[in-house]
């Protein structure tokens, strides 16, 4: 094990009770999408049921949850690439959230820009994309906070912009001692606010989101701009907002 990774005893001694709510952002899940393909409500219901059956299975312990909460824990298909606390392949799911909606939006804008980095010949979208941010409550007796002592002594490992192997090892070790939540600093949010990773759907205190926000994201050669309707918020992430990540630094902005 890497010397930067904690031991089981250290994680257990650092574990504590935590509760709160976290925000997650993603593409708008709009029933209009399937309504356009059907003529009646009955046909739409059948289509949505078929779509649901085509997706990977939801673990039994997550089936009581709204799909927005359970989706990260679906299995049946390999995880295409590793993320901060999840290895690629057939690995346990992680629900990534943030303490604040603007942090969740910053993470989303970064991921959208990465798509265009990987597709340098793709033109910027002519219109704003529609996205939803939602919050949900969580509660657990066992959580660790990588922003506080003693675990913050390994901050360099936990906040590396592109290398996730040490964080993935930490998540595996955390699961082995029944730790359910990891708090950590966002490296995408310019304010460096806190992200929250739920390692199990047992950490949810609700079965459904408790609040939703509609966002529009505009991508261009200037970077990303995010606009919320209610409450009225505007966030700008220019070309330098995510600098330090070699993918953003190597972005082909003019296209």
C-alpha positions in Angstrom: 0.0 0.0 0.0 1.2 3.5 -0.8 2.8 5.3 2.2 0.4 8.1 1.7 -2.6 5.9 2.3 -4.1 5.6 5.8 -4.4 2.4 7.8 -7.7 0.8 8.9 -7.0 1.9 12.5 -6.4 5.5 11.4 -9.6 5.6 9.5 -11.6 4.1 12.3 -10.2 6.6 14.8 -11.0 9.5 12.4 -14.6 8.3 11.7 -17.4 10.4 13.1 -21.1 11.0 12.7 -22.2 13.5 10.1 -25.4 14.6 8.5 -26.5 17.3 6.1 -27.5 17.7 2.5 -25.5 17.6 -0.6 -26.0 18.8 -4.2 -25.5 17.0 -7.5 -25.9 18.3 -11.0 -26.5 16.6 -14.3 -28.4 16.7 -17.5 -32.0 17.7 -17.2 -34.3 14.6 -16.9 -37.3 15.8 -18.8 -40.4 13.7 -19.4 -40.9 15.7 -22.6 -38.1 13.7 -24.2 -40.2 10.5 -24.3 -43.4 12.4 -24.8 -42.2 13.5 -28.2 -41.8 9.9 -29.3 -45.3 8.7 -28.2 -48.9 9.6 -28.9 -50.5 8.8 -25.5 -49.6 8.7 -21.8 -50.0 4.9 -21.9 -47.5 4.6 -24.8 -45.1 6.9 -22.9 -45.3 4.8 -19.8 -44.5 1.6 -21.8 -41.5 3.3 -23.5 -40.1 4.5 -20.2 -40.5 1.1 -18.7 -38.6 -0.5 -21.6 -35.9 2.1 -21.3 -35.6 1.4 -17.6 -35.3 -2.4 -18.2 -32.5 -1.8 -20.7 -30.3 -0.1 -18.0 -28.0 -1.9 -15.6 -29.7 -3.4 -12.5 -30.1 -1.4 -9.4 -28.8 -3.1 -6.2 -31.6 -4.3 -3.9 -30.6 -1.9 -1.1 -31.1 1.1 -3.5 -34.4 0.2 -5.2 -36.5 2.3 -2.8 -34.6 5.4 -3.9 -35.5 7.9 -6.7 -33.5 7.1 -9.8 -31.5 10.3 -9.4 -30.0 8.8 -6.2 -29.7 5.2 -7.2 -28.2 5.6 -10.7 -24.6 5.9 -9.5 -24.9 2.5 -7.8 -26.3 0.6 -10.7 -24.2 -2.4 -11.8 -24.1 -4.8 -14.8 -21.8 -2.8 -17.0 -18.1 -1.9 -16.3 -17.4 1.6 -15.1 -15.8 3.1 -18.3 -13.0 5.0 -16.6 -11.8 5.7 -13.0 -13.0 8.7 -11.0 -11.6 10.0 -7.7 -13.0 7.4 -5.4 -14.0 4.7 -7.9 -11.8 2.4 -10.0 -12.6 1.5 -13.6 -14.3 -1.8 -14.2 -17.0 -3.7 -12.2 -16.5 -1.7 -9.1 -18.8 -0.3 -6.3 -20.7 2.9 -7.1 -20.1 6.3 -5.7 -22.6 9.2 -5.4 -20.6 12.4 -5.9 -22.1 15.5 -4.4 -21.1 18.9 -3.0 -22.1 21.0 0.0 -23.1 23.9 -2.2 -24.8 24.0 -5.6 -22.2 26.3 -7.2 -19.6 23.7 -6.4 -21.7 21.0 -8.1 -22.1 23.3 -11.1 -18.3 23.9 -11.2 -17.7 20.2 -11.3 -20.3 19.8 -14.1 -18.8 22.6 -16.2 -15.4 21.1 -15.9 -16.7 17.7 -17.0 -18.4 19.3 -20.0 -15.2 21.0 -21.0 -13.3 17.8 -20.7 -15.7 16.3 -23.3 -14.7 19.0 -25.8 -11.0 18.6 -25.0 -11.3 14.9 -25.9 -13.2 15.9 -29.1 -11.1 18.7 -30.5 -12.9 18.9 -33.8 -16.3 19.2 -32.2 -17.8 22.7 -32.5 -19.1 24.5 -29.4 -22.8 23.9 -29.0 -24.9 26.7 -30.6 -27.3 26.8 -27.7 -27.2 26.5 -23.9 -27.6 23.0 -22.5 -30.3 22.3 -19.9 -29.2 20.8 -16.6 -30.7 20.1 -13.2 -29.1 20.6 -9.8 -30.8 18.8 -6.9 -30.1 18.3 -3.2 -30.7 15.4 -0.9 -30.1 14.8 2.8 -27.6 12.2 4.1 -26.7 10.9 7.5 -24.2 8.3 8.7 -22.5 7.2 11.9 -19.2 6.7 10.0 -17.7 9.5 7.8 -14.2 10.7 7.3 -13.2 14.3 6.4 -10.0 14.7 4.3 -10.0 18.4 4.9 -9.4 18.0 8.7 -6.5 16.5 10.8 -5.1 14.0 10.7 -6.1 13.0 7.2 -5.4 16.5 5.7 -1.7 15.8 6.1 -2.0 13.9 2.8 -3.7 16.8 1.0 -1.4 16.5 -2.0 -2.6 13.0 -2.7 -6.3 13.7 -2.1 -6.4 16.8 -4.3 -4.3 15.7 -7.3 -6.0 17.0 -10.5 -5.5 13.9 -12.6 -4.2 11.0 -10.5 -6.8 9.2 -8.5 -5.1 5.9 -7.5 -4.4 6.9 -3.9 -8.0 8.2 -3.4 -9.3 5.0 -4.9 -7.2 2.9 -2.5 -8.5 5.0 0.3 -12.1 4.4 -0.7 -11.6 0.7 -0.8 -10.0 0.8 2.6 -12.9 2.9 3.9 -15.4 0.4 2.7 -13.6 -2.4 4.5 -14.3 -0.7 7.8 -17.9 0.3 6.9 -17.2 4.0 6.4 -20.0 5.4 4.3 -19.1 9.1 3.5 -15.9 10.9 2.5 -15.7 14.7 2.6 -13.0 16.3 0.6 -12.0 19.5 -1.2 -13.2 20.2 -4.7 -10.3 20.8 -7.0 -12.6 22.2 -9.7 -14.4 24.8 -7.7 -12.4 28.1 -7.7 -13.6 28.6 -4.1 -12.2 25.2 -3.1 -15.4 24.3 -1.3 -16.3 20.8 0.1 -17.4 17.8 -2.0 -19.1 14.8 -0.5 -18.8 11.2 -1.7 -21.4 8.7 -0.6 -19.9 5.2 -0.8 -23.3 3.5 -0.2 -26.9 4.3 -0.8 -27.5 3.5 2.9 -26.1 7.0 3.7 -29.1 8.7 2.1 -31.6 10.1 4.7 -34.2 10.7 2.0 -35.6 8.6 -0.8 -36.1 11.6 -3.1 -34.4 15.0 -3.8 -35.6 17.8 -1.5 -34.8 20.7 -3.8 -34.2 21.2 -7.5 -32.7 24.0 -9.6 -32.8 24.5 -13.3 -29.5 25.6 -14.9 -28.4 26.5 -18.4 -24.8 26.1 -19.3 -23.2 28.0 -22.3 -19.9 26.6 -23.6 -17.7 28.7 -25.9 -14.2 29.8 -26.7 -14.4 31.9 -23.5 -15.0 29.0 -21.2 -18.3 28.1 -19.5 -21.1 30.2 -18.2 -23.8 28.8 -15.9 -27.2 30.5 -15.4 -29.8 29.5 -12.8 -33.4 30.6 -13.1 -34.5 30.3 -9.5 -32.7 31.6 -7.5 -31.2 33.9 -10.1 -27.5 33.1 -10.2 -24.8 33.5 -12.8 -21.4 31.8 -12.7 -18.5 32.3 -15.1 -15.7 29.9 -15.6 -13.2 31.4 -18.0 -10.3 29.7 -19.8 -8.2 30.0 -16.6 -10.8 28.8 -14.1 -9.6 25.2 -14.3 -6.0 25.9 -15.1 -3.4 23.5 -13.8 -5.2 20.5 -15.2 -3.2 19.5 -18.3 -6.3 18.7 -20.3 -7.7 22.2 -19.8 -4.3 23.8 -20.3 -4.1 21.9 -23.7 -7.7 22.8 -24.7 -8.3 23.9 -28.3 -10.4 26.9 -27.5 -10.9 28.3 -31.0 -13.0 25.9 -33.0 
